[in-house]
């Protein structure tokens, strides 16, 4: 595939298209957004923030970078890349947006997988996350992807310009997705299955509840239809104490656990974990 730069960025203040001028993005009303030294652009206005420093903090981003860099979740990333590749048909230009991309591990994997394809499609990649530390780390990972600080509720992208949205263990905003997705475009959700990290949850919680992916009735009411559901389950093999800690810090479990649960997790020396992930493909009709 031919990798191209994203040409569908929109001003987060008035929604007008953004033009690239040297190291800035500018809309016709004169709103200017600088390209940071690391290569990303902050398109999150103050009025769109719900806290002073929204999203994952530096500690969470660093822990996730260390854990994902170990390769334990590589089967998830590879499966996602295969699913996305199967959804790209024809020879038209496509834009792929990772909504809640974090430090960029999954989108970078998809980028490299599709970049090795011999098909002739032109494709652009956008990584969007509300966390500035996460996007800063992502921008170091891959300079050919357009990395943006922004919100899934109001993605700074022109309406109807995105072919595929992926949302990996992230915050879903179908209102925001619906606005920027083309008719016939796809949303690919990657979510924990009932047995995901069950061994760790058994240590930190008094009761381990099994539940499936979130309900998508609201998305279906907007006109999205569920095309396919696939499940991936595997064992990480034994992971050591350091990586257990990274996993805890990068997930909500550390903050949801009781003090006793956190203390029990701190005593773990190693753990063999079950990874249980559900992939759902939705289409905008």
N, C-alpha and C positions, 0 to 999 in steps of 0.2 A: 504494500500500500504506500501511497505517497503522503507523507506527513506534512501538513500545512499549518500555518499559524491561524489561530482563531480570529475570525473577522466579524463576529456577531456580539461583541461586548456592548453593553448599554450603560448609560449614566445612571447610577443608583438614585440620583435626585430627581431627574425629570424623565428618565427612560429613553432619551435620545441616543442614537448610535454614537459610539466613541471612535474617534480617529486617532491613529498613532502618529505622533509628531516627536521625533527624536526620542527622548526618554520620558515622554508624557503621553497620557491619553486625554483627549479633549472632546467635549460635545459642542454642538452648535450654539448653545447658550453660554459657553465660556467656562463651564465647570472643568477644572483641571485636576488630574490625578497622576502623581509621579510614579514612575517605575522605580522600585526600591533597588538599592545596590545589589541585593541578592537575586533580583529578577522578577519578583512578584509585584502585584499592584493591589493596594488597599482600596476596595470599593465598598467599604462598610461605613456609611455616614454615622455620626454620633446619634442621630435620631432613630437609627435602626438597632442600636445597642440596648440590651436589657441589663447590662452591668458594665463596669469600667473595663474589665478584662474578660470578655466572654469566651466560652469554649475551653478547650483543654489548656492547662498550664504547662510551663516548660518541663516540670517533673514528669507529668503524664506523657508528654510527647517524647521525652528522652527514653522513658521506660518502654514505650511502644516501639520506638526505633530499635532499641537493643533486642527486644523479644522477637519482633518480626524479622529482623536481620539474621536471627539464628536459623530461620527456615522452617520452623515448626508449623507455620500456617501456609507454607508454599502450596500444598494441595488445594487449599481454598482459592488462592490467587490464580493458580493454573486452571482450575475448573471455571472460575469466573471468566477468564480470558477465552476459553473455549466456547462458553455460552454466548459471549458478546460477538465473537467471530461469526458464529452461526446466524446471528441476527442481522449482520450487514450483508445486504443483498443488492444486486444491481451495480451500476457504476457511478451513481450520483455522489456528489460531495456530502460528507456526513460530519456532524459534530458530536463528540462524545463528552459528556459532562459527569464528573464524579462529585456528587452532592454530599459533602462531609468527608472530604478526601483525607483528612488527617495529615500525616507526614508523607503521604504519597505512595506508600508501598504498593497498594493494589493497582492504582492507575498506572504506575510505572511498569508493573508486570504486564498489564494489558497492552500498554504502548509497545513494549518490546515484542510481545507475541504478535500483534497485528503488523508491526513494522517488518517482521520477517516474512509476512505473507506476500505471495507473488501477484495478488490481485491488484488491479490498477486504480482502485478507489482513492480519491483525495479525502483525507480525514484530519480533523483538528481535535485537540484534546484540551479540556479545561478542568482544572482541579479547583474546587471551591470549598472553603472551610471558614468558619467564623473565628477560629483561633489563629491569631497572628503567629505565635510560636510554632504551630503546626505547619502553616504555609511557609514560614521561613525555612524550616527543615526540608519541606517538600521541594522548594526552589533549589536547594543544594543537590537534590537527588537527580533531577532531570531538567535541563535547560530548554528543551524543545516543547515542553508542556506549558500552557498558559496557566499560571497559578494566581488565584484571586482570594483575598480576604473578603468574605461576603456572607450573606445569610440565605439559607434554603427557602425561607419565607418569601424573600424578594430577590431572586437570583438576578445579578446584573448582566442579563443576557437578553437580546432582542426576542420578542414573542415569536413562537413557532419556528425557531431556528435550530433546535437540538433534535438529533435523531435518537439518541440513546442516553438515558440517565441511569447511572448506577448509584446505589446507596448501600454501603457496606457497614453493617452494625451502626447505622447512623440515624439521625433525626429525619423523619419523613415529613415533607410538607407537600401534599398533593395539590394544594392551591397553587403554590409556587411552581411545582413541576408542570402542572397543566398549562400554565401561561407560556412557558418557553418550549414545550415539546411540540413537534410537528404532529399533525394528524397521521395516525399509523405509527407514530414513534413508540419506543419501548421504555419502560422503567424496569430495571433489574434490581430486585431487593435481595440482600444477603443478610440472613438473620439467624440467631441462635435457635437450634432445635431443642427438643425436650431434654436430651441427655448431654447438652453442651457443658463441658467442664464439671460434670456431676461429682467427680472425686474431690475437686477443690471446694465445691459448694457444700459437700457433706462435712467438710472440716470447719467451715466458717459460719454455717447456719445451723440452727437447731432443727429446722425442718427443710428438706429439699423438695421443692415443688416442681413438678414437670408441667410445662406449658408450651404450647406451640407458638408460631409467629403471630404477631398482632393482627387483629381483624382489619380487613381492607374494605369494609362496607362503604366507608366514606369515599374511597377512591372509585368504587364501582358506581356510586351514585352520581359521580362527576362524568361518567362515561368510560372509565377504564375497565377493561375486561382482563381476566386472568387467563393467560395462554398456556402456562406450563408451570409445574412445580417439580423441583428435583432436590434430592437430599444427598448429602455427603457426610459420611461418618468414618473416622479413623482414629488411631491412637497416636499420641505424640511420641511414645516411648518415654523413658525416664528423663525428666528434666530436673536440673539441680536447684539448689536453694536460691541462687541469684536470679535465675529465670522465673522461678515461682514468684519472687518478690516483684520482678518486672511485670509479670502478668497481672498481679493484684493491683499494682499502681496504675496500670493502663486501662483497667476496667472499672465499672461502678461498684464491683463487689467489695473493694476495700472500704468504701464509704458507706455501704449499706450494712456491712457486718457489725455485729456487736463487738464490744471491747474484748470479750472472751473469745470470740471468733477470730479477731485479728491476732490475739495472743497465740491461739492454737496454730494459725497459719505461719506465724513467725518461728515456730518450733520445727516446721517441716524441713527436712534435709533433701528430700527428693519426692517426686510424684509422677505417676504415669497417668496421663489425662486423656479423656475421651473428647474429641472435637466432633460436634454434631451441628451441621449447618444446613439451612434450608435456602434454596434459591427459588425465587418466584419471578416470573416474567409477566408483566402487565403491558397491555397495548392501549394507547389512546385512540378511541374510535370516533 
